[in-house]
Amino acid sequence: MPTVACPECKEEVFVDADTEQGDVVFCDECGADLEVVGLDPVELDSFDDSDYDFDDDDDLDDDDDY
């Protein structure tokens, strides 16, 4: 299991071998959510969820009647 330094606190973060670029991992030490931005070598960056599109119009529609 690869490890990489957290960009926030510099502690080691364990990254599963099957982790893919774009996945979000968690730093146990500081609690930061981190995005995997590189794989060879593994690189992490702070995950800003304001850039993430939580609204998927294909799944939910407020106008649907159930």
Biopython code that builds the backbone (N, CA, C, O; Angstrom):
import numpy as np
from Bio.PDB.StructureBuilder import StructureBuilder

atoms = [
    (1, "MET", "N", (0.848, -1.170, 0.000)),
    (1, "MET", "CA", (0.000, 0.000, 0.000)),
    (1, "MET", "C", (0.902, 1.244, 0.000)),
    (1, "MET", "O", (1.663, 1.461, 0.943)),
    (2, "PRO", "N", (0.814, 2.051, -1.053)),
    (2, "PRO", "CA", (1.659, 3.251, -1.128)),
    (2, "PRO", "C", (1.273, 4.291, -0.086)),
    (2, "PRO", "O", (0.121, 4.373, 0.340)),
    (3, "THR", "N", (2.251, 5.072, 0.309)),
    (3, "THR", "CA", (1.998, 6.207, 1.194)),
    (3, "THR", "C", (2.533, 7.461, 0.525)),
    (3, "THR", "O", (3.462, 7.417, -0.282)),
    (4, "VAL", "N", (1.919, 8.576, 0.884)),
    (4, "VAL", "CA", (2.334, 9.867, 0.341)),
    (4, "VAL", "C", (2.076, 10.915, 1.415)),
    (4, "VAL", "O", (1.168, 10.758, 2.232)),
    (5, "ALA", "N", (2.857, 11.967, 1.418)),
    (5, "ALA", "CA", (2.706, 13.016, 2.427)),
    (5, "ALA", "C", (1.451, 13.840, 2.155)),
    (5, "ALA", "O", (1.187, 14.227, 1.016)),
    (6, "CYS", "N", (0.694, 14.101, 3.193)),
    (6, "CYS", "CA", (-0.486, 14.960, 3.112)),
    (6, "CYS", "C", (-0.025, 16.385, 2.787)),
    (6, "CYS", "O", (0.876, 16.899, 3.449)),
    (7, "PRO", "N", (-0.621, 17.030, 1.786)),
    (7, "PRO", "CA", (-0.213, 18.398, 1.458)),
    (7, "PRO", "C", (-0.608, 19.422, 2.520)),
    (7, "PRO", "O", (-0.116, 20.550, 2.505)),
    (8, "GLU", "N", (-1.491, 19.040, 3.441)),
    (8, "GLU", "CA", (-1.937, 19.943, 4.490)),
    (8, "GLU", "C", (-1.052, 19.870, 5.736)),
    (8, "GLU", "O", (-0.632, 20.899, 6.266)),
    (9, "CYS", "N", (-0.771, 18.639, 6.204)),
    (9, "CYS", "CA", (-0.065, 18.487, 7.480)),
    (9, "CYS", "C", (1.264, 17.741, 7.369)),
    (9, "CYS", "O", (2.014, 17.651, 8.341)),
    (10, "LYS", "N", (1.550, 17.210, 6.183)),
    (10, "LYS", "CA", (2.810, 16.503, 5.884)),
    (10, "LYS", "C", (2.913, 15.116, 6.516)),
    (10, "LYS", "O", (3.963, 14.481, 6.414)),
    (11, "GLU", "N", (1.851, 14.626, 7.168)),
    (11, "GLU", "CA", (1.852, 13.261, 7.696)),
    (11, "GLU", "C", (1.602, 12.280, 6.552)),
    (11, "GLU", "O", (1.056, 12.655, 5.514)),
    (12, "GLU", "N", (2.000, 11.029, 6.744)),
    (12, "GLU", "CA", (1.834, 10.015, 5.716)),
    (12, "GLU", "C", (0.360, 9.608, 5.587)),
    (12, "GLU", "O", (-0.325, 9.387, 6.585)),
    (13, "VAL", "N", (-0.105, 9.516, 4.353)),
    (13, "VAL", "CA", (-1.458, 9.069, 4.036)),
    (13, "VAL", "C", (-1.323, 7.776, 3.244)),
    (13, "VAL", "O", (-0.572, 7.716, 2.271)),
    (14, "PHE", "N", (-2.053, 6.735, 3.662)),
    (14, "PHE", "CA", (-2.034, 5.459, 2.959)),
    (14, "PHE", "C", (-3.041, 5.513, 1.821)),
    (14, "PHE", "O", (-4.184, 5.934, 2.001)),
    (15, "VAL", "N", (-2.596, 5.078, 0.643)),
    (15, "VAL", "CA", (-3.438, 5.078, -0.552)),
    (15, "VAL", "C", (-3.498, 3.641, -1.054)),
    (15, "VAL", "O", (-2.461, 3.020, -1.287)),
    (16, "ASP", "N", (-4.710, 3.108, -1.223)),
    (16, "ASP", "CA", (-4.869, 1.738, -1.710)),
    (16, "ASP", "C", (-4.242, 1.581, -3.090)),
    (16, "ASP", "O", (-4.219, 2.519, -3.886)),
    (17, "ALA", "N", (-3.741, 0.395, -3.358)),
    (17, "ALA", "CA", (-3.089, 0.124, -4.637)),
    (17, "ALA", "C", (-4.054, 0.245, -5.810)),
    (17, "ALA", "O", (-3.627, 0.525, -6.930)),
    (18, "ASP", "N", (-5.361, 0.037, -5.570)),
    (18, "ASP", "CA", (-6.338, 0.124, -6.655)),
    (18, "ASP", "C", (-6.983, 1.507, -6.769)),
    (18, "ASP", "O", (-7.963, 1.678, -7.495)),
    (19, "THR", "N", (-6.437, 2.486, -6.057)),
    (19, "THR", "CA", (-6.946, 3.857, -6.135)),
    (19, "THR", "C", (-6.683, 4.421, -7.523)),
    (19, "THR", "O", (-5.630, 4.184, -8.114)),
    (20, "GLU", "N", (-7.657, 5.171, -8.035)),
    (20, "GLU", "CA", (-7.540, 5.760, -9.365)),
    (20, "GLU", "C", (-7.416, 7.272, -9.266)),
    (20, "GLU", "O", (-7.801, 7.874, -8.263)),
    (21, "GLN", "N", (-6.879, 7.873, -10.307)),
    (21, "GLN", "CA", (-6.781, 9.324, -10.363)),
    (21, "GLN", "C", (-8.185, 9.913, -10.282)),
    (21, "GLN", "O", (-9.103, 9.443, -10.955)),
    (22, "GLY", "N", (-8.347, 10.949, -9.451)),
    (22, "GLY", "CA", (-9.639, 11.577, -9.246)),
    (22, "GLY", "C", (-10.345, 11.094, -7.997)),
    (22, "GLY", "O", (-11.298, 11.727, -7.544)),
    (23, "ASP", "N", (-9.889, 9.964, -7.421)),
    (23, "ASP", "CA", (-10.473, 9.483, -6.175)),
    (23, "ASP", "C", (-10.147, 10.447, -5.042)),
    (23, "ASP", "O", (-9.165, 11.187, -5.108)),
    (24, "VAL", "N", (-10.969, 10.434, -4.013)),
    (24, "VAL", "CA", (-10.742, 11.275, -2.838)),
    (24, "VAL", "C", (-10.396, 10.372, -1.668)),
    (24, "VAL", "O", (-11.103, 9.405, -1.387)),
    (25, "VAL", "N", (-9.308, 10.692, -0.992)),
    (25, "VAL", "CA", (-8.871, 9.959, 0.196)),
    (25, "VAL", "C", (-8.889, 10.913, 1.384)),
    (25, "VAL", "O", (-9.044, 12.123, 1.217)),
    (26, "PHE", "N", (-8.730, 10.359, 2.588)),
    (26, "PHE", "CA", (-8.869, 11.100, 3.831)),
    (26, "PHE", "C", (-7.586, 11.011, 4.636)),
    (26, "PHE", "O", (-7.022, 9.927, 4.787)),
    (27, "CYS", "N", (-7.117, 12.139, 5.156)),
    (27, "CYS", "CA", (-5.960, 12.138, 6.043)),
    (27, "CYS", "C", (-6.443, 11.917, 7.465)),
    (27, "CYS", "O", (-7.205, 12.723, 8.000)),
    (28, "ASP", "N", (-6.004, 10.832, 8.075)),
    (28, "ASP", "CA", (-6.411, 10.519, 9.455)),
    (28, "ASP", "C", (-5.864, 11.526, 10.454)),
    (28, "ASP", "O", (-6.470, 11.749, 11.502)),
    (29, "GLU", "N", (-4.734, 12.133, 10.147)),
    (29, "GLU", "CA", (-4.078, 13.045, 11.089)),
    (29, "GLU", "C", (-4.791, 14.398, 11.180)),
    (29, "GLU", "O", (-5.111, 14.853, 12.278)),
    (30, "CYS", "N", (-5.041, 15.041, 10.038)),
    (30, "CYS", "CA", (-5.610, 16.399, 10.068)),
    (30, "CYS", "C", (-7.064, 16.464, 9.613)),
    (30, "CYS", "O", (-7.721, 17.493, 9.767)),
    (31, "GLY", "N", (-7.567, 15.356, 9.050)),
    (31, "GLY", "CA", (-8.960, 15.314, 8.625)),
    (31, "GLY", "C", (-9.223, 15.875, 7.250)),
    (31, "GLY", "O", (-10.382, 16.035, 6.868)),
    (32, "ALA", "N", (-8.190, 16.180, 6.493)),
    (32, "ALA", "CA", (-8.370, 16.775, 5.167)),
    (32, "ALA", "C", (-8.849, 15.739, 4.157)),
    (32, "ALA", "O", (-8.417, 14.586, 4.176)),
    (33, "ASP", "N", (-9.742, 16.167, 3.280)),
    (33, "ASP", "CA", (-10.111, 15.370, 2.114)),
    (33, "ASP", "C", (-9.110, 15.714, 1.023)),
    (33, "ASP", "O", (-8.850, 16.887, 0.755)),
    (34, "LEU", "N", (-8.549, 14.683, 0.395)),
    (34, "LEU", "CA", (-7.477, 14.868, -0.574)),
    (34, "LEU", "C", (-7.806, 14.142, -1.864)),
    (34, "LEU", "O", (-8.268, 13.001, -1.840)),
    (35, "GLU", "N", (-7.568, 14.802, -2.993)),
    (35, "GLU", "CA", (-7.817, 14.202, -4.292)),
    (35, "GLU", "C", (-6.527, 13.605, -4.846)),
    (35, "GLU", "O", (-5.465, 14.224, -4.774)),
    (36, "VAL", "N", (-6.628, 12.416, -5.392)),
    (36, "VAL", "CA", (-5.492, 11.783, -6.055)),
    (36, "VAL", "C", (-5.350, 12.442, -7.431)),
    (36, "VAL", "O", (-6.210, 12.283, -8.297)),
    (37, "VAL", "N", (-4.254, 13.184, -7.618)),
    (37, "VAL", "CA", (-4.044, 13.912, -8.870)),
    (37, "VAL", "C", (-2.952, 13.287, -9.733)),
    (37, "VAL", "O", (-2.765, 13.693, -10.880)),
    (38, "GLY", "N", (-2.237, 12.314, -9.200)),
    (38, "GLY", "CA", (-1.209, 11.606, -9.955)),
    (38, "GLY", "C", (-1.050, 10.202, -9.412)),
    (38, "GLY", "O", (-1.332, 9.946, -8.242)),
    (39, "LEU", "N", (-0.594, 9.281, -10.270)),
    (39, "LEU", "CA", (-0.479, 7.888, -9.848)),
    (39, "LEU", "C", (0.943, 7.342, -9.885)),
    (39, "LEU", "O", (1.237, 6.386, -9.167)),
    (40, "ASP", "N", (1.824, 7.901, -10.678)),
    (40, "ASP", "CA", (3.164, 7.346, -10.778)),
    (40, "ASP", "C", (4.193, 8.462, -10.810)),
    (40, "ASP", "O", (4.650, 8.838, -11.890)),
    (41, "PRO", "N", (4.568, 8.999, -9.667)),
    (41, "PRO", "CA", (4.230, 8.569, -8.308)),
    (41, "PRO", "C", (2.874, 9.116, -7.867)),
    (41, "PRO", "O", (2.311, 10.011, -8.498)),
    (42, "VAL", "N", (2.365, 8.557, -6.772)),
    (42, "VAL", "CA", (1.092, 9.020, -6.218)),
    (42, "VAL", "C", (1.256, 10.455, -5.742)),
    (42, "VAL", "O", (2.191, 10.772, -5.007)),
    (43, "GLU", "N", (0.338, 11.323, -6.166)),
    (43, "GLU", "CA", (0.338, 12.722, -5.753)),
    (43, "GLU", "C", (-1.052, 13.080, -5.236)),
    (43, "GLU", "O", (-2.064, 12.670, -5.806)),
    (44, "LEU", "N", (-1.089, 13.845, -4.155)),
    (44, "LEU", "CA", (-2.346, 14.292, -3.569)),
    (44, "LEU", "C", (-2.414, 15.803, -3.579)),
    (44, "LEU", "O", (-1.391, 16.484, -3.506)),
    (45, "ASP", "N", (-3.626, 16.323, -3.670)),
    (45, "ASP", "CA", (-3.861, 17.755, -3.578)),
    (45, "ASP", "C", (-5.109, 17.946, -2.725)),
    (45, "ASP", "O", (-5.933, 17.038, -2.615)),
    (46, "SER", "N", (-5.247, 19.099, -2.133)),
    (46, "SER", "CA", (-6.432, 19.397, -1.328)),
    (46, "SER", "C", (-7.661, 19.271, -2.207)),
    (46, "SER", "O", (-7.679, 19.749, -3.341)),
    (47, "PHE", "N", (-8.699, 18.617, -1.670)),
    (47, "PHE", "CA", (-9.949, 18.443, -2.404)),
    (47, "PHE", "C", (-10.886, 19.578, -2.034)),
    (47, "PHE", "O", (-11.243, 19.755, -0.869)),
    (48, "ASP", "N", (-11.277, 20.340, -3.041)),
    (48, "ASP", "CA", (-12.206, 21.448, -2.838)),
    (48, "ASP", "C", (-13.557, 21.001, -3.357)),
    (48, "ASP", "O", (-13.783, 20.970, -4.567)),
    (49, "ASP", "N", (-14.469, 20.651, -2.437)),
    (49, "ASP", "CA", (-15.754, 20.122, -2.878)),
    (49, "ASP", "C", (-16.633, 21.165, -3.555)),
    (49, "ASP", "O", (-17.680, 20.815, -4.100)),
    (50, "SER", "N", (-16.240, 22.436, -3.538)),
    (50, "SER", "CA", (-17.012, 23.438, -4.269)),
    (50, "SER", "C", (-16.823, 23.261, -5.771)),
    (50, "SER", "O", (-17.635, 23.750, -6.557)),
    (51, "ASP", "N", (-15.754, 22.561, -6.181)),
    (51, "ASP", "CA", (-15.524, 22.281, -7.594)),
    (51, "ASP", "C", (-16.257, 21.016, -8.048)),
    (51, "ASP", "O", (-16.334, 20.734, -9.244)),
    (52, "TYR", "N", (-16.790, 20.265, -7.100)),
    (52, "TYR", "CA", (-17.442, 18.997, -7.394)),
    (52, "TYR", "C", (-18.912, 19.221, -7.685)),
    (52, "TYR", "O", (-19.588, 19.937, -6.946)),
    (53, "ASP", "N", (-19.416, 18.620, -8.754)),
    (53, "ASP", "CA", (-20.812, 18.768, -9.141)),
    (53, "ASP", "C", (-21.642, 17.693, -8.444)),
    (53, "ASP", "O", (-21.722, 16.559, -8.916)),
    (54, "PHE", "N", (-22.265, 18.059, -7.306)),
    (54, "PHE", "CA", (-23.092, 17.118, -6.565)),
    (54, "PHE", "C", (-24.461, 16.938, -7.222)),
    (54, "PHE", "O", (-25.147, 15.957, -6.939)),
    (55, "ASP", "N", (-24.872, 17.867, -8.093)),
    (55, "ASP", "CA", (-26.177, 17.826, -8.722)),
    (55, "ASP", "C", (-26.074, 17.085, -10.040)),
    (55, "ASP", "O", (-25.444, 17.567, -10.981)),
    (56, "ASP", "N", (-26.682, 15.932, -10.110)),
    (56, "ASP", "CA", (-26.706, 15.154, -11.336)),
    (56, "ASP", "C", (-28.137, 15.147, -11.846)),
    (56, "ASP", "O", (-28.984, 14.416, -11.333)),
    (57, "ASP", "N", (-28.406, 15.965, -12.860)),
    (57, "ASP", "CA", (-29.761, 16.150, -13.367)),
    (57, "ASP", "C", (-30.362, 14.876, -13.931)),
    (57, "ASP", "O", (-31.584, 14.778, -14.045)),
    (58, "ASP", "N", (-29.536, 13.890, -14.290)),
    (58, "ASP", "CA", (-30.067, 12.654, -14.839)),
    (58, "ASP", "C", (-30.719, 11.790, -13.773)),
    (58, "ASP", "O", (-31.599, 10.988, -14.083)),
    (59, "ASP", "N", (-30.299, 11.941, -12.519)),
    (59, "ASP", "CA", (-30.814, 11.084, -11.447)),
    (59, "ASP", "C", (-32.046, 11.655, -10.766)),
    (59, "ASP", "O", (-32.960, 10.904, -10.424)),
    (60, "LEU", "N", (-32.092, 12.947, -10.564)),
    (60, "LEU", "CA", (-33.166, 13.560, -9.809)),
    (60, "LEU", "C", (-33.786, 14.698, -10.597)),
    (60, "LEU", "O", (-33.095, 15.438, -11.297)),
    (61, "ASP", "N", (-35.066, 14.823, -10.476)),
    (61, "ASP", "CA", (-35.767, 15.935, -11.097)),
    (61, "ASP", "C", (-36.861, 16.370, -10.142)),
    (61, "ASP", "O", (-37.758, 15.588, -9.826)),
    (62, "ASP", "N", (-36.797, 17.594, -9.685)),
    (62, "ASP", "CA", (-37.748, 18.086, -8.694)),
    (62, "ASP", "C", (-39.179, 18.107, -9.206)),
    (62, "ASP", "O", (-40.114, 18.170, -8.409)),
    (63, "ASP", "N", (-39.368, 18.054, -10.522)),
    (63, "ASP", "CA", (-40.713, 18.130, -11.086)),
    (63, "ASP", "C", (-41.385, 16.771, -11.240)),
    (63, "ASP", "O", (-42.553, 16.707, -11.623)),
    (64, "ASP", "N", (-40.677, 15.688, -10.951)),
    (64, "ASP", "CA", (-41.258, 14.361, -11.092)),
    (64, "ASP", "C", (-42.296, 14.110, -10.014)),
    (64, "ASP", "O", (-42.103, 14.483, -8.857)),
    (65, "ASP", "N", (-43.392, 13.480, -10.396)),
    (65, "ASP", "CA", (-44.403, 13.040, -9.430)),
    (65, "ASP", "C", (-44.192, 11.568, -9.153)),
    (65, "ASP", "O", (-43.935, 10.788, -10.070)),
    (66, "TYR", "N", (-44.298, 11.188, -7.902)),
    (66, "TYR", "CA", (-44.067, 9.793, -7.539)),
    (66, "TYR", "C", (-45.342, 9.126, -7.172)),
    (66, "TYR", "O", (-45.344, 7.942, -6.836)),
]
sb = StructureBuilder()
sb.init_structure("model")
sb.init_model(0)
sb.init_chain("A")
sb.init_seg("    ")
for serial, (resi, resn, name, xyz) in enumerate(atoms, 1):
    if name == "N":
        sb.init_residue(resn, " ", resi, " ")
    sb.init_atom(name, np.array(xyz, "f"), 0.0, 1.0, " ", f" {name:<3s}", serial, name[0])
structure = sb.get_structure()
